[in-house]
Amino acid sequence: MGFFGMGDFERLVYDGLLVGGLAVAGFVFVVLFFVDAPYGRFSRSGWGPVIPARAGWVLMESVSLGVFVSCVWVGGPVWSAGLGVLVLAWVVHYGYRAFVYPFRMRERGKTMPVLIFGFAILFNSMNGFLNGRYLGVGSAQYGAEWLSDPRFLIGMIIFVVGFGINHHADGVLFRLRGPGESGYKIPRGGLYRWVSCPNYFGEMVEWIGFGIAVWSWAGAYFAIWTAANLIPRAVAHHRWYRATFEEYPMERRAAFPFLL
């Protein structure tokens, strides 16, 4: 047998998806600086058929949760505390993203293009497979002793910090509008003091932490893709805020405090 419990052919396919996906991430990173993905405040016509935004979020985030858990399970894992914590981190994040976050959104009537939805399904399927399959077939290395490994401890601390930043930032955005209100306001409080998109910053921190805690190329793949998608998005939001609000705080950066 090849890599962990994978046969040679599956390892070839796995590595091909991993390397090919990283190459695509580089391409997407560049493109998104020139084209704002048409959802959220950048929604616009001309991108084909659309679906309700809330339904799209539920379905596409559920895919990441379902594929990941299925791939871990099919891998015949040797369950242990170390593996359990890593799986739980993924389940908590995507359980929230699929079944809580969409229903906190005040996006009544908003839509997203089927094209964007399809890209999200494709990425979430590949990402869930790469990470879930790795953990499933390589579970033996994440035994109880992994709980005291510096990589796990540092990674999970970073993950929890990122998770907290992300959720606090989301909460600020959800509270900006009162019942029946529409339009946009300047968010304030927490890391909004220094960046326009601390929700994106927090999510990037989360998956950097996860990548360190799992110490795999699959974990690094997710962290890289998260940055490739969210850094250009944060820059676009930052530019929009400055163009929309004359009083927008000049000291804020787009995604990283004091840097970008």
C-alpha positions in Angstrom: 0.0 0.0 0.0 1.0 3.6 -0.6 0.5 6.7 1.5 -1.1 5.6 4.8 -4.0 3.4 3.7 -4.1 4.7 0.1 -3.3 2.6 -2.9 -0.9 3.9 -5.5 -3.6 5.0 -7.9 -5.5 6.9 -5.2 -2.3 8.6 -4.0 -1.7 9.7 -7.6 -5.2 11.2 -7.9 -4.9 12.7 -4.4 -1.6 14.4 -5.1 -2.9 15.6 -8.5 -5.9 17.3 -6.9 -3.7 18.8 -4.3 -1.1 20.2 -6.6 -3.6 21.2 -9.3 -5.8 22.9 -6.6 -2.9 25.0 -5.3 -2.1 26.1 -8.9 -5.7 27.2 -9.4 -5.6 29.1 -6.0 -2.8 31.2 -7.4 -4.7 32.0 -10.5 -7.9 32.8 -8.5 -5.9 35.0 -6.2 -4.8 37.2 -9.1 -8.2 37.3 -10.9 -10.1 38.3 -7.8 -8.1 41.5 -7.6 -9.7 42.5 -11.0 -13.1 40.9 -10.8 -15.3 41.2 -7.7 -17.2 37.9 -7.1 -20.9 38.8 -7.6 -22.4 38.0 -4.3 -23.2 40.0 -1.1 -22.7 43.8 -1.6 -21.2 43.1 -5.0 -24.2 41.3 -6.4 -25.0 42.3 -9.9 -26.8 41.0 -13.0 -25.1 39.4 -16.0 -23.8 36.2 -14.2 -26.5 33.9 -15.3 -29.3 32.2 -13.3 -29.5 32.9 -9.6 -30.7 31.1 -6.4 -31.7 32.5 -3.0 -28.6 33.4 -1.1 -29.6 31.8 2.2 -30.4 28.5 0.5 -27.1 28.7 -1.4 -25.1 29.2 1.9 -26.9 26.2 3.6 -26.3 23.8 0.7 -22.7 24.7 -0.2 -21.5 24.8 3.5 -23.3 21.5 4.2 -21.3 19.9 1.4 -18.0 20.7 3.1 -19.3 19.3 6.4 -20.8 16.1 4.8 -17.9 15.3 2.5 -15.3 15.8 5.2 -17.1 13.7 7.8 -17.8 10.9 5.2 -14.2 10.8 4.1 -12.9 10.6 7.6 -15.4 7.8 8.4 -14.7 5.8 5.2 -11.0 5.9 6.0 -11.6 3.5 8.9 -10.0 5.9 11.4 -8.4 4.8 14.7 -10.4 7.2 16.9 -8.5 9.0 19.6 -8.7 12.3 21.5 -6.3 14.0 19.0 -8.2 13.0 16.0 -11.5 13.8 17.7 -10.5 17.4 18.5 -9.4 18.0 14.8 -12.6 16.6 13.5 -14.6 18.6 16.0 -13.0 21.8 15.0 -14.1 21.3 11.4 -17.6 20.2 12.4 -18.1 23.2 14.8 -17.0 25.7 12.1 -19.1 24.2 9.3 -22.0 23.3 11.5 -22.2 27.0 12.3 -21.7 28.1 8.7 -24.3 25.7 7.3 -27.1 25.8 9.9 -26.7 29.0 12.0 -24.9 31.7 10.0 -27.4 31.7 7.0 -30.3 32.3 9.3 -28.6 35.2 11.1 -28.1 36.9 7.7 -30.4 39.8 7.0 -30.3 39.1 3.3 -34.0 38.8 2.6 -34.5 38.7 -1.2 -30.8 38.5 -1.9 -29.5 36.0 -4.5 -26.3 34.5 -5.6 -25.4 33.3 -9.2 -25.6 29.5 -9.7 -22.1 29.9 -11.2 -20.7 31.1 -7.8 -22.7 28.4 -6.0 -21.3 25.7 -8.3 -17.7 26.9 -7.8 -18.3 26.8 -4.0 -19.7 23.3 -4.2 -16.7 22.2 -6.2 -14.2 23.7 -3.9 -15.9 22.5 -0.7 -16.1 18.9 -2.1 -12.4 18.9 -3.0 -11.3 20.5 0.2 -13.5 18.2 2.3 -12.1 15.2 0.4 -8.5 16.2 0.7 -8.7 16.9 4.4 -11.1 14.3 5.4 -9.4 11.5 3.5 -6.0 12.5 5.0 -7.3 12.4 8.5 -9.3 9.2 8.0 -6.4 7.1 6.6 -3.7 8.8 8.6 -5.6 8.8 11.9 -3.0 6.7 13.8 -0.6 9.7 13.9 -3.2 11.7 15.8 -3.3 9.6 18.9 -3.5 10.9 22.5 0.2 11.9 22.3 -0.7 14.4 19.6 -2.5 16.5 22.2 0.8 17.5 23.7 2.7 18.1 20.4 3.7 21.8 20.1 2.2 21.8 16.5 -1.2 20.7 17.8 -1.1 23.1 20.8 0.0 26.1 18.8 -2.3 25.3 15.9 -5.4 24.9 18.1 -4.8 28.0 20.0 -4.5 29.9 16.7 -7.6 28.2 15.5 -9.7 29.2 18.6 -8.4 32.8 18.4 -9.4 33.0 14.7 -12.8 31.4 15.5 -13.4 34.0 18.2 -12.4 36.9 15.9 -14.5 35.7 13.1 -17.6 35.3 15.3 -17.2 38.6 17.0 -16.9 40.4 13.7 -19.9 38.6 12.3 -21.9 39.7 15.4 -21.0 43.3 14.8 -22.2 43.1 11.2 -25.5 41.4 12.2 -26.2 44.1 14.8 -25.6 47.0 12.4 -29.1 47.0 11.1 -32.2 47.2 13.2 -35.5 45.4 12.3 -36.7 46.6 8.9 -33.5 48.6 8.2 -31.6 48.2 4.9 -28.4 49.7 3.5 -24.9 49.7 4.8 -23.2 51.4 7.8 -19.6 51.6 9.1 -19.0 48.7 11.5 -17.1 49.6 14.7 -15.7 47.8 17.7 -13.2 45.0 18.2 -10.8 44.5 15.3 -12.9 46.8 13.1 -10.7 49.4 14.9 -7.8 48.3 12.6 -9.2 46.4 9.7 -12.3 46.6 7.4 -12.8 42.9 7.3 -11.9 41.2 10.6 -14.4 38.4 9.8 -12.1 37.5 6.9 -9.0 38.0 9.0 -10.4 35.7 11.6 -11.3 33.0 9.1 -7.8 33.1 7.6 -6.3 32.8 11.1 -8.6 29.8 11.9 -7.4 27.7 9.0 -3.8 28.7 9.4 -4.2 27.3 12.9 -5.9 24.2 11.7 -3.2 23.6 9.1 -0.5 23.8 11.8 -2.5 21.5 14.2 -3.0 18.8 11.5 0.5 19.4 10.0 -0.4 18.2 6.5 -0.4 19.5 3.0 -4.1 19.2 2.9 -4.4 21.6 5.9 -1.9 24.0 4.2 -4.0 23.7 1.0 -7.1 25.0 2.9 -5.2 27.8 4.5 -3.8 28.9 1.2 -7.1 28.8 -0.6 -8.8 30.7 2.2 -6.2 33.5 1.8 -6.4 33.4 -2.0 -10.2 34.0 -1.8 -10.5 36.3 1.1 -7.5 38.7 0.7 -8.8 40.1 -2.6 -12.3 40.2 -1.2 -11.2 42.2 1.8 -9.3 44.6 -0.4 -12.5 45.1 -2.5 -14.6 45.7 0.6 -12.0 48.2 1.9 -12.0 50.1 -1.3 -15.9 50.1 -1.3 -16.1 51.4 2.2 -13.6 54.3 1.4 -15.5 55.2 -1.7 -18.9 55.1 0.0 -18.2 56.8 3.3 -16.3 60.1 3.4 -15.8 59.7 7.2 -14.4 56.2 6.9 -11.4 55.8 9.3 -8.2 56.2 7.4 -6.1 54.1 9.8 -8.0 50.9 8.9 -6.4 48.4 6.7 -8.2 45.9 4.5 -7.5 42.5 6.0 -4.4 42.5 8.3 -3.9 45.0 11.1 -1.2 47.5 10.3 -0.1 45.6 7.1 -2.7 45.3 4.3 
